[in-house]
Amino acid sequence: MSRIHPPARQPWLGSLINALLKKQYGKPFPALELLGHHPLYPLGYGVFSSIFGLGKTKVPHPTKLLVTQLVAELNGCAFCADLGKRFAQDAKHDLEKISHVLEFASRPDVYSPLERAALQYALEATQVMARVRDTTFAELQKHFSEREILELTVAVATENFYNRLNAPLEIEAQGFCAVPIFELRSKT
């Protein structure tokens, strides 16, 4: 149960977007329901998600999924980690890689140099200061074009947006896939 409740009346657009998501994934998106407290937020969420979250990129889809899964796990967002695993499952990507993404640096036999470069970049870009070391960026440039680097950066930023919406409000995993529930690192 999240920390706040959805409004009794949802904006029509939010209801429509959530109905479409529920049809596609079998469950509603609680964050979208909560955003109904402001009549324009569901519209922004829908547009933002369709352009930045789900839009087609030149970055290989499996790499983008690994990057967003890492960000979700770093931020302790159970909803996003659950949904990310579902996305990987639906796309028939390697679920073993998704499941162990936090261990990417210690498993060079499992993750390619391209994936490790993208994951290291996502790790550093997700930190509070979002400072990426020059060596990390140089390694990234060996594997990705400038457009792809921009797309990776947008994927990391977008996932951080979702995580920072879901985690503080304690929006729970919906059971899209069986993933461990994350403990909040510190509750105040």
MARRO-320464 format. One record per atom (N, C-alpha, C): residue in three letters; atom name; y, z, x. Coordinates in steps of 0.1 Angstrom, whole numbers, plus 5000, padded with zeros to 4 digits. Layout:
# MARRO-320464
MARRO  residu  atome    c2    c3    c1
MARRO     ALA     CA     Y     Z     X
...
END
This chain:
# MARRO-320464
MARRO  residu  atome    c2    c3    c1
MARRO     MET      N  4988  5000  5008
MARRO     MET     CA  5000  5000  5000
MARRO     MET      C  5012  5000  5009
MARRO     SER      N  5021  4991  5006
MARRO     SER     CA  5034  4991  5014
MARRO     SER      C  5043  5002  5011
MARRO     ARG      N  5053  5004  5019
MARRO     ARG     CA  5062  5016  5018
MARRO     ARG      C  5072  5014  5006
MARRO     ILE      N  5074  5002  5002
MARRO     ILE     CA  5083  4999  4990
MARRO     ILE      C  5075  4991  4981
MARRO     HIS      N  5079  4991  4968
MARRO     HIS     CA  5072  4984  4958
MARRO     HIS      C  5080  4971  4954
MARRO     PRO      N  5073  4961  4950
MARRO     PRO     CA  5080  4948  4946
MARRO     PRO      C  5088  4951  4933
MARRO     PRO      N  5098  4944  4931
MARRO     PRO     CA  5106  4945  4919
MARRO     PRO      C  5098  4942  4907
MARRO     ALA      N  5102  4948  4895
MARRO     ALA     CA  5094  4945  4883
MARRO     ALA      C  5095  4931  4879
MARRO     ARG      N  5107  4925  4881
MARRO     ARG     CA  5108  4910  4878
MARRO     ARG      C  5110  4903  4891
MARRO     GLN      N  5102  4893  4893
MARRO     GLN     CA  5103  4885  4905
MARRO     GLN      C  5112  4873  4902
MARRO     PRO      N  5120  4868  4912
MARRO     PRO     CA  5127  4855  4910
MARRO     PRO      C  5117  4844  4908
MARRO     TRP      N  5120  4835  4900
MARRO     TRP     CA  5111  4824  4896
MARRO     TRP      C  5105  4817  4908
MARRO     LEU      N  5114  4814  4918
MARRO     LEU     CA  5110  4807  4929
MARRO     LEU      C  5100  4815  4938
MARRO     GLY      N  5102  4827  4939
MARRO     GLY     CA  5093  4836  4946
MARRO     GLY      C  5079  4836  4939
MARRO     SER      N  5079  4837  4926
MARRO     SER     CA  5067  4837  4918
MARRO     SER      C  5059  4824  4920
MARRO     LEU      N  5067  4813  4920
MARRO     LEU     CA  5061  4800  4922
MARRO     LEU      C  5054  4798  4936
MARRO     ILE      N  5062  4802  4946
MARRO     ILE     CA  5057  4801  4960
MARRO     ILE      C  5044  4810  4962
MARRO     ASN      N  5045  4822  4956
MARRO     ASN     CA  5034  4831  4958
MARRO     ASN      C  5022  4826  4950
MARRO     ALA      N  5024  4820  4938
MARRO     ALA     CA  5013  4815  4931
MARRO     ALA      C  5006  4803  4939
MARRO     LEU      N  5014  4795  4945
MARRO     LEU     CA  5008  4785  4954
MARRO     LEU      C  5000  4790  4965
MARRO     LEU      N  5006  4801  4972
MARRO     LEU     CA  4999  4807  4983
MARRO     LEU      C  4986  4814  4978
MARRO     LYS      N  4986  4820  4967
MARRO     LYS     CA  4975  4827  4961
MARRO     LYS      C  4964  4817  4958
MARRO     LYS      N  4968  4805  4953
MARRO     LYS     CA  4958  4794  4950
MARRO     LYS      C  4951  4789  4962
MARRO     GLN      N  4959  4788  4973
MARRO     GLN     CA  4954  4783  4986
MARRO     GLN      C  4946  4793  4993
MARRO     TYR      N  4950  4806  4993
MARRO     TYR     CA  4943  4816  5002
MARRO     TYR      C  4936  4827  4994
MARRO     GLY      N  4937  4826  4980
MARRO     GLY     CA  4929  4835  4972
MARRO     GLY      C  4936  4849  4970
MARRO     LYS      N  4947  4851  4976
MARRO     LYS     CA  4954  4864  4975
MARRO     LYS      C  4969  4862  4976
MARRO     PRO      N  4977  4870  4970
MARRO     PRO     CA  4991  4869  4971
MARRO     PRO      C  4996  4874  4985
MARRO     PHE      N  5008  4871  4988
MARRO     PHE     CA  5015  4875  5000
MARRO     PHE      C  5024  4887  4996
MARRO     PRO      N  5021  4899  4999
MARRO     PRO     CA  5029  4910  4995
MARRO     PRO      C  5044  4910  5000
MARRO     ALA      N  5046  4905  5013
MARRO     ALA     CA  5059  4904  5018
MARRO     ALA      C  5068  4895  5009
MARRO     LEU      N  5062  4884  5004
MARRO     LEU     CA  5070  4875  4995
MARRO     LEU      C  5073  4882  4982
MARRO     GLU      N  5064  4891  4977
MARRO     GLU     CA  5067  4898  4965
MARRO     GLU      C  5079  4908  4968
MARRO     LEU      N  5078  4915  4979
MARRO     LEU     CA  5089  4925  4983
MARRO     LEU      C  5102  4918  4984
MARRO     LEU      N  5102  4906  4990
MARRO     LEU     CA  5115  4899  4992
MARRO     LEU      C  5122  4896  4979
MARRO     GLY      N  5114  4897  4968
MARRO     GLY     CA  5120  4895  4954
MARRO     GLY      C  5131  4905  4951
MARRO     HIS      N  5133  4915  4959
MARRO     HIS     CA  5144  4924  4957
MARRO     HIS      C  5158  4917  4958
MARRO     HIS      N  5158  4906  4966
MARRO     HIS     CA  5170  4898  4968
MARRO     HIS      C  5166  4884  4963
MARRO     PRO      N  5174  4879  4953
MARRO     PRO     CA  5170  4866  4947
MARRO     PRO      C  5169  4854  4956
MARRO     LEU      N  5176  4854  4967
MARRO     LEU     CA  5175  4842  4976
MARRO     LEU      C  5165  4844  4987
MARRO     TYR      N  5160  4856  4990
MARRO     TYR     CA  5151  4858  5001
MARRO     TYR      C  5138  4850  4999
MARRO     PRO      N  5132  4849  4988
MARRO     PRO     CA  5120  4841  4987
MARRO     PRO      C  5122  4826  4990
MARRO     LEU      N  5134  4821  4986
MARRO     LEU     CA  5137  4807  4990
MARRO     LEU      C  5137  4806  5005
MARRO     GLY      N  5145  4815  5012
MARRO     GLY     CA  5146  4815  5026
MARRO     GLY      C  5132  4816  5033
MARRO     TYR      N  5124  4825  5028
MARRO     TYR     CA  5110  4827  5033
MARRO     TYR      C  5102  4814  5032
MARRO     GLY      N  5103  4808  5020
MARRO     GLY     CA  5095  4795  5018
MARRO     GLY      C  5100  4784  5027
MARRO     VAL      N  5113  4782  5028
MARRO     VAL     CA  5118  4771  5036
MARRO     VAL      C  5115  4774  5051
MARRO     PHE      N  5117  4787  5055
MARRO     PHE     CA  5115  4791  5069
MARRO     PHE      C  5100  4788  5072
MARRO     SER      N  5091  4793  5064
MARRO     SER     CA  5077  4792  5066
MARRO     SER      C  5072  4777  5067
MARRO     SER      N  5077  4769  5058
MARRO     SER     CA  5073  4755  5057
MARRO     SER      C  5078  4747  5070
MARRO     ILE      N  5089  4751  5075
MARRO     ILE     CA  5095  4743  5086
MARRO     ILE      C  5089  4749  5099
MARRO     PHE      N  5091  4762  5101
MARRO     PHE     CA  5087  4768  5114
MARRO     PHE      C  5073  4773  5115
MARRO     GLY      N  5068  4779  5104
MARRO     GLY     CA  5055  4785  5104
MARRO     GLY      C  5043  4775  5103
MARRO     LEU      N  5045  4766  5094
MARRO     LEU     CA  5033  4757  5091
MARRO     LEU      C  5036  4743  5095
MARRO     GLY      N  5048  4740  5100
MARRO     GLY     CA  5051  4726  5104
MARRO     GLY      C  5042  4721  5115
MARRO     LYS      N  5040  4708  5115
MARRO     LYS     CA  5032  4701  5125
MARRO     LYS      C  5040  4701  5138
MARRO     THR      N  5034  4703  5149
MARRO     THR     CA  5040  4703  5162
MARRO     THR      C  5032  4695  5172
MARRO     LYS      N  5037  4693  5184
MARRO     LYS     CA  5030  4686  5194
MARRO     LYS      C  5021  4696  5202
MARRO     VAL      N  5024  4708  5201
MARRO     VAL     CA  5015  4719  5207
MARRO     VAL      C  5002  4718  5200
MARRO     PRO      N  4991  4718  5208
MARRO     PRO     CA  4978  4718  5202
MARRO     PRO      C  4976  4729  5192
MARRO     HIS      N  4971  4726  5180
MARRO     HIS     CA  4970  4736  5169
MARRO     HIS      C  4962  4748  5174
MARRO     PRO      N  4951  4747  5181
MARRO     PRO     CA  4943  4759  5186
MARRO     PRO      C  4952  4768  5195
MARRO     THR      N  4960  4762  5203
MARRO     THR     CA  4969  4769  5212
MARRO     THR      C  4980  4777  5204
MARRO     LYS      N  4985  4770  5194
MARRO     LYS     CA  4995  4776  5186
MARRO     LYS      C  4989  4788  5178
MARRO     LEU      N  4977  4787  5173
MARRO     LEU     CA  4970  4798  5166
MARRO     LEU      C  4968  4809  5176
MARRO     LEU      N  4964  4806  5188
MARRO     LEU     CA  4961  4817  5198
MARRO     LEU      C  4974  4825  5201
MARRO     VAL      N  4985  4817  5202
MARRO     VAL     CA  4998  4823  5205
MARRO     VAL      C  5003  4832  5194
MARRO     THR      N  5002  4827  5181
MARRO     THR     CA  5007  4835  5170
MARRO     THR      C  4997  4847  5168
MARRO     GLN      N  4984  4846  5171
MARRO     GLN     CA  4975  4857  5169
MARRO     GLN      C  4978  4868  5179
MARRO     LEU      N  4981  4864  5192
MARRO     LEU     CA  4985  4873  5202
MARRO     LEU      C  4998  4881  5198
MARRO     VAL      N  5008  4874  5193
MARRO     VAL     CA  5020  4881  5189
MARRO     VAL      C  5017  4891  5177
MARRO     ALA      N  5009  4886  5167
MARRO     ALA     CA  5006  4895  5156
MARRO     ALA      C  4999  4908  5161
MARRO     GLU      N  4990  4906  5170
MARRO     GLU     CA  4982  4918  5175
MARRO     GLU      C  4991  4927  5184
MARRO     LEU      N  5000  4921  5192
MARRO     LEU     CA  5009  4929  5200
MARRO     LEU      C  5018  4937  5191
MARRO     ASN      N  5022  4931  5180
MARRO     ASN     CA  5031  4938  5171
MARRO     ASN      C  5024  4947  5161
MARRO     GLY      N  5011  4947  5161
MARRO     GLY     CA  5003  4956  5152
MARRO     GLY      C  5005  4952  5137
MARRO     CYS      N  5006  4939  5135
MARRO     CYS     CA  5007  4934  5121
MARRO     CYS      C  4993  4930  5116
MARRO     ALA      N  4987  4939  5108
MARRO     ALA     CA  4974  4937  5103
MARRO     ALA      C  4973  4925  5094
MARRO     PHE      N  4984  4923  5085
MARRO     PHE     CA  4984  4912  5076
MARRO     PHE      C  4984  4899  5084
MARRO     CYS      N  4992  4898  5094
MARRO     CYS     CA  4993  4885  5101
MARRO     CYS      C  4981  4882  5110
MARRO     ALA      N  4975  4893  5116
MARRO     ALA     CA  4963  4891  5124
MARRO     ALA      C  4951  4887  5114
MARRO     ASP      N  4951  4892  5103
MARRO     ASP     CA  4941  4888  5093
MARRO     ASP      C  4942  4874  5089
MARRO     LEU      N  4955  4870  5085
MARRO     LEU     CA  4958  4857  5081
MARRO     LEU      C  4955  4847  5092
MARRO     GLY      N  4959  4850  5104
MARRO     GLY     CA  4957  4841  5116
MARRO     GLY      C  4943  4838  5118
MARRO     LYS      N  4934  4848  5117
MARRO     LYS     CA  4920  4846  5118
MARRO     LYS      C  4915  4837  5107
MARRO     ARG      N  4920  4838  5095
MARRO     ARG     CA  4917  4829  5084
MARRO     ARG      C  4921  4815  5088
MARRO     PHE      N  4933  4813  5093
MARRO     PHE     CA  4938  4800  5096
MARRO     PHE      C  4928  4794  5107
MARRO     ALA      N  4924  4801  5117
MARRO     ALA     CA  4915  4797  5127
MARRO     ALA      C  4902  4793  5121
MARRO     GLN      N  4897  4801  5112
MARRO     GLN     CA  4884  4799  5106
MARRO     GLN      C  4885  4786  5098
MARRO     ASP      N  4895  4784  5090
MARRO     ASP     CA  4897  4772  5081
MARRO     ASP      C  4897  4760  5090
MARRO     ALA      N  4904  4761  5102
MARRO     ALA     CA  4905  4749  5110
MARRO     ALA      C  4893  4747  5120
MARRO     LYS      N  4883  4756  5118
MARRO     LYS     CA  4871  4756  5126
MARRO     LYS      C  4874  4757  5141
MARRO     HIS      N  4884  4766  5145
MARRO     HIS     CA  4887  4768  5159
MARRO     HIS      C  4878  4780  5164
MARRO     ASP      N  4878  4782  5177
MARRO     ASP     CA  4870  4792  5183
MARRO     ASP      C  4874  4806  5179
MARRO     LEU      N  4866  4812  5170
MARRO     LEU     CA  4869  4825  5166
MARRO     LEU      C  4867  4836  5177
MARRO     GLU      N  4859  4833  5186
MARRO     GLU     CA  4857  4843  5197
MARRO     GLU      C  4870  4844  5205
MARRO     LYS      N  4877  4833  5208
MARRO     LYS     CA  4890  4833  5215
MARRO     LYS      C  4900  4840  5207
MARRO     ILE      N  4901  4838  5194
MARRO     ILE     CA  4910  4845  5185
MARRO     ILE      C  4908  4860  5185
MARRO     SER      N  4895  4863  5184
MARRO     SER     CA  4892  4878  5183
MARRO     SER      C  4895  4885  5196
MARRO     HIS      N  4895  4879  5208
MARRO     HIS     CA  4897  4886  5220
MARRO     HIS      C  4910  4882  5227
MARRO     VAL      N  4920  4877  5220
MARRO     VAL     CA  4932  4871  5225
MARRO     VAL      C  4940  4881  5234
MARRO     LEU      N  4939  4894  5231
MARRO     LEU     CA  4946  4904  5239
MARRO     LEU      C  4940  4905  5253
MARRO     GLU      N  4928  4900  5255
MARRO     GLU     CA  4922  4900  5268
MARRO     GLU      C  4923  4887  5276
MARRO     PHE      N  4932  4879  5272
MARRO     PHE     CA  4933  4865  5278
MARRO     PHE      C  4935  4866  5293
MARRO     ALA      N  4943  4875  5298
MARRO     ALA     CA  4946  4875  5312
MARRO     ALA      C  4934  4879  5321
MARRO     SER      N  4925  4887  5315
MARRO     SER     CA  4913  4891  5323
MARRO     SER      C  4901  4882  5320
MARRO     ARG      N  4902  4872  5312
MARRO     ARG     CA  4891  4863  5309
MARRO     ARG      C  4894  4848  5312
MARRO     PRO      N  4897  4845  5325
MARRO     PRO     CA  4900  4831  5328
MARRO     PRO      C  4889  4821  5325
MARRO     ASP      N  4877  4826  5324
MARRO     ASP     CA  4866  4818  5321
MARRO     ASP      C  4865  4813  5306
MARRO     VAL      N  4873  4820  5298
MARRO     VAL     CA  4873  4818  5283
MARRO     VAL      C  4885  4810  5279
MARRO     TYR      N  4897  4813  5285
MARRO     TYR     CA  4909  4806  5282
MARRO     TYR      C  4913  4796  5293
MARRO     SER      N  4917  4784  5289
MARRO     SER     CA  4921  4774  5298
MARRO     SER      C  4934  4778  5305
MARRO     PRO      N  4938  4771  5316
MARRO     PRO     CA  4951  4774  5322
MARRO     PRO      C  4962  4771  5313
MARRO     LEU      N  4961  4761  5304
MARRO     LEU     CA  4972  4758  5295
MARRO     LEU      C  4973  4769  5285
MARRO     GLU      N  4962  4774  5280
MARRO     GLU     CA  4962  4785  5270
MARRO     GLU      C  4968  4798  5276
MARRO     ARG      N  4963  4801  5289
MARRO     ARG     CA  4968  4813  5295
MARRO     ARG      C  4983  4812  5298
MARRO     ALA      N  4988  4800  5301
MARRO     ALA     CA  5003  4799  5304
MARRO     ALA      C  5010  4801  5290
MARRO     ALA      N  5005  4796  5280
MARRO     ALA     CA  5012  4798  5267
MARRO     ALA      C  5011  4812  5262
MARRO     LEU      N  5000  4818  5264
MARRO     LEU     CA  4998  4832  5260
MARRO     LEU      C  5006  4842  5269
MARRO     GLN      N  5007  4839  5281
MARRO     GLN     CA  5016  4848  5290
MARRO     GLN      C  5030  4847  5286
MARRO     TYR      N  5034  4834  5283
MARRO     TYR     CA  5048  4832  5278
MARRO     TYR      C  5050  4840  5265
MARRO     ALA      N  5041  4839  5255
MARRO     ALA     CA  5042  4846  5243
MARRO     ALA      C  5043  4861  5245
MARRO     LEU      N  5035  4866  5254
MARRO     LEU     CA  5034  4880  5257
MARRO     LEU      C  5048  4885  5262
MARRO     GLU      N  5054  4878  5271
MARRO     GLU     CA  5067  4881  5276
MARRO     GLU      C  5078  4879  5266
MARRO     ALA      N  5077  4868  5258
MARRO     ALA     CA  5088  4865  5249
MARRO     ALA      C  5088  4875  5237
MARRO     THR      N  5077  4882  5235
MARRO     THR     CA  5075  4892  5224
MARRO     THR      C  5081  4905  5227
MARRO     GLN      N  5083  4908  5240
MARRO     GLN     CA  5088  4921  5244
MARRO     GLN      C  5102  4923  5238
MARRO     VAL      N  5106  4935  5237
MARRO     VAL     CA  5119  4938  5230
MARRO     VAL      C  5130  4931  5237
MARRO     MET      N  5131  4930  5250
MARRO     MET     CA  5141  4923  5257
MARRO     MET      C  5139  4908  5257
MARRO     ALA      N  5127  4903  5254
MARRO     ALA     CA  5124  4889  5253
MARRO     ALA      C  5127  4881  5266
MARRO     ARG      N  5126  4888  5277
MARRO     ARG     CA  5129  4881  5290
MARRO     ARG      C  5116  4876  5296
MARRO     VAL      N  5116  4863  5299
MARRO     VAL     CA  5104  4856  5305
MARRO     VAL      C  5107  4854  5320
MARRO     ARG      N  5097  4858  5328
MARRO     ARG     CA  5098  4857  5342
MARRO     ARG      C  5099  4842  5346
MARRO     ASP      N  5106  4839  5357
MARRO     ASP     CA  5107  4826  5362
MARRO     ASP      C  5093  4820  5365
MARRO     THR      N  5085  4828  5371
MARRO     THR     CA  5071  4823  5374
MARRO     THR      C  5063  4820  5362
MARRO     THR      N  5065  4827  5351
MARRO     THR     CA  5058  4824  5339
MARRO     THR      C  5063  4811  5333
MARRO     PHE      N  5076  4809  5333
MARRO     PHE     CA  5082  4797  5328
MARRO     PHE      C  5078  4785  5336
MARRO     ALA      N  5078  4787  5349
MARRO     ALA     CA  5073  4775  5358
MARRO     ALA      C  5059  4772  5355
MARRO     GLU      N  5050  4781  5353
MARRO     GLU     CA  5036  4779  5349
MARRO     GLU      C  5036  4771  5336
MARRO     LEU      N  5044  4775  5327
MARRO     LEU     CA  5044  4769  5313
MARRO     LEU      C  5048  4754  5315
MARRO     GLN      N  5058  4751  5324
MARRO     GLN     CA  5063  4738  5325
MARRO     GLN      C  5052  4729  5332
MARRO     LYS      N  5042  4734  5338
MARRO     LYS     CA  5031  4726  5343
MARRO     LYS      C  5022  4721  5332
MARRO     HIS      N  5023  4727  5321
MARRO     HIS     CA  5013  4723  5310
MARRO     HIS      C  5020  4718  5298
MARRO     PHE      N  5033  4720  5296
MARRO     PHE     CA  5040  4717  5283
MARRO     PHE      C  5053  4709  5286
MARRO     SER      N  5056  4700  5277
MARRO     SER     CA  5069  4693  5278
MARRO     SER      C  5080  4702  5273
MARRO     GLU      N  5092  4698  5274
MARRO     GLU     CA  5103  4706  5269
MARRO     GLU      C  5102  4708  5254
MARRO     ARG      N  5099  4697  5247
MARRO     ARG     CA  5097  4699  5232
MARRO     ARG      C  5086  4709  5229
MARRO     GLU      N  5075  4708  5236
MARRO     GLU     CA  5064  4717  5234
MARRO     GLU      C  5068  4732  5237
MARRO     ILE      N  5076  4734  5248
MARRO     ILE     CA  5081  4747  5251
MARRO     ILE      C  5089  4752  5240
MARRO     LEU      N  5098  4744  5234
MARRO     LEU     CA  5106  4748  5223
MARRO     LEU      C  5097  4751  5211
MARRO     GLU      N  5087  4743  5208
MARRO     GLU     CA  5078  4746  5197
MARRO     GLU      C  5071  4759  5199
MARRO     LEU      N  5066  4762  5211
MARRO     LEU     CA  5060  4775  5214
MARRO     LEU      C  5069  4786  5212
MARRO     THR      N  5082  4784  5216
MARRO     THR     CA  5092  4795  5215
MARRO     THR      C  5094  4797  5200
MARRO     VAL      N  5095  4787  5192
MARRO     VAL     CA  5097  4788  5178
MARRO     VAL      C  5085  4795  5171
MARRO     ALA      N  5073  4792  5175
MARRO     ALA     CA  5061  4798  5170
MARRO     ALA      C  5061  4813  5173
MARRO     VAL      N  5065  4817  5185
MARRO     VAL     CA  5065  4831  5189
MARRO     VAL      C  5076  4838  5181
MARRO     ALA      N  5088  4832  5180
MARRO     ALA     CA  5099  4838  5172
MARRO     ALA      C  5095  4839  5157
MARRO     THR      N  5089  4829  5152
MARRO     THR     CA  5085  4830  5138
MARRO     THR      C  5075  4840  5135
MARRO     GLU      N  5065  4841  5144
MARRO     GLU     CA  5055  4852  5142
MARRO     GLU      C  5061  4865  5143
MARRO     ASN      N  5070  4867  5153
MARRO     ASN     CA  5077  4880  5154
MARRO     ASN      C  5085  4883  5141
MARRO     PHE      N  5091  4873  5135
MARRO     PHE     CA  5098  4875  5122
MARRO     PHE      C  5088  4881  5112
MARRO     TYR      N  5077  4874  5110
MARRO     TYR     CA  5067  4879  5100
MARRO     TYR      C  5063  4893  5103
MARRO     ASN      N  5059  4896  5116
MARRO     ASN     CA  5054  4909  5120
MARRO     ASN      C  5065  4920  5118
MARRO     ARG      N  5077  4916  5121
MARRO     ARG     CA  5088  4926  5119
MARRO     ARG      C  5092  4929  5105
MARRO     LEU      N  5087  4920  5096
MARRO     LEU     CA  5089  4922  5082
MARRO     LEU      C  5077  4930  5077
MARRO     ASN      N  5065  4927  5081
MARRO     ASN     CA  5053  4933  5075
MARRO     ASN      C  5050  4947  5081
MARRO     ALA      N  5050  4948  5094
MARRO     ALA     CA  5046  4961  5101
MARRO     ALA      C  5054  4973  5097
MARRO     PRO      N  5068  4972  5097
MARRO     PRO     CA  5075  4984  5093
MARRO     PRO      C  5073  4988  5079
MARRO     LEU      N  5071  4979  5070
MARRO     LEU     CA  5068  4982  5056
MARRO     LEU      C  5054  4985  5053
MARRO     GLU      N  5046  4985  5064
MARRO     GLU     CA  5031  4988  5063
MARRO     GLU      C  5024  4979  5053
MARRO     ILE      N  5027  4966  5053
MARRO     ILE     CA  5020  4957  5045
MARRO     ILE      C  5006  4955  5051
MARRO     GLU      N  4996  4958  5043
MARRO     GLU     CA  4982  4958  5048
MARRO     GLU      C  4976  4944  5048
MARRO     ALA      N  4965  4943  5056
MARRO     ALA     CA  4957  4931  5056
MARRO     ALA      C  4952  4929  5042
MARRO     GLN      N  4950  4917  5038
MARRO     GLN     CA  4946  4914  5024
MARRO     GLN      C  4931  4910  5023
MARRO     GLY      N  4924  4911  5035
MARRO     GLY     CA  4910  4907  5035
MARRO     GLY      C  4908  4892  5036
MARRO     PHE      N  4917  4885  5042
MARRO     PHE     CA  4915  4871  5043
MARRO     PHE      C  4903  4868  5053
MARRO     CYS      N  4902  4877  5063
MARRO     CYS     CA  4891  4877  5072
MARRO     CYS      C  4889  4892  5076
MARRO     ALA      N  4877  4895  5080
MARRO     ALA     CA  4874  4909  5085
MARRO     ALA      C  4880  4911  5099
MARRO     VAL      N  4891  4918  5100
MARRO     VAL     CA  4896  4921  5113
MARRO     VAL      C  4899  4936  5113
MARRO     PRO      N  4899  4942  5125
MARRO     PRO     CA  4902  4956  5126
MARRO     PRO      C  4916  4959  5121
MARRO     ILE      N  4917  4970  5114
MARRO     ILE     CA  4931  4974  5109
MARRO     ILE      C  4938  4981  5121
MARRO     PHE      N  4950  4977  5123
MARRO     PHE     CA  4958  4982  5134
MARRO     PHE      C  4964  4996  5131
MARRO     GLU      N  4963  5005  5140
MARRO     GLU     CA  4970  5018  5139
MARRO     GLU      C  4984  5016  5143
MARRO     LEU      N  4994  5021  5137
MARRO     LEU     CA  5007  5020  5142
MARRO     LEU      C  5008  5028  5155
MARRO     ARG      N  5015  5022  5164
MARRO     ARG     CA  5015  5028  5178
MARRO     ARG      C  5022  5042  5177
MARRO     SER      N  5032  5044  5169
MARRO     SER     CA  5038  5057  5168
MARRO     SER      C  5045  5057  5154
MARRO     LYS      N  5041  5068  5147
MARRO     LYS     CA  5048  5070  5134
MARRO     LYS      C  5058  5081  5135
MARRO     THR      N  5069  5078  5129
MARRO     THR     CA  5080  5088  5130
MARRO     THR      C  5082  5094  5116
END
